[in-house]
Amino acid sequence: MFRNIAVPFLNVLILVSIALYLIPPGFISKYLGAGSGILGFITAALVGSITLIPGFISYPIAASLLQQGASYTVVATFMTTLMMVGVVTLPLESRFFGRRVAILRNILNFIAAILIGLAVGMIL
């Protein structure tokens, strides 16, 4: 069972790593920076929802975004969706948990990520 999960998961991690390497820092700063407003918030939620990434990979990404000027609200939303929602991994998840459960889990986690991002924005 571990092999069934590990191979697709490693493929996703490799693709995400390549994408993050190819995206220039200025692009990230422009679309997720402090001046991006609601568009940055929505972009962070949607981009973070693409794939499910573990914390040990996503925390350095968060530090990098904060150093480039991204707001705490945007980073909190991005990080939460990054670790809780995975559209690309949905077929794999559906295979193990069923389509309905996988979709429901992703929708509820997306809503929770939005609320968490907003809460962090109000607190900080």
Order of alpha helices (4+ residues) and beta strands (2+ residues): alpha-alpha-alpha-alpha-alpha-alpha-alpha
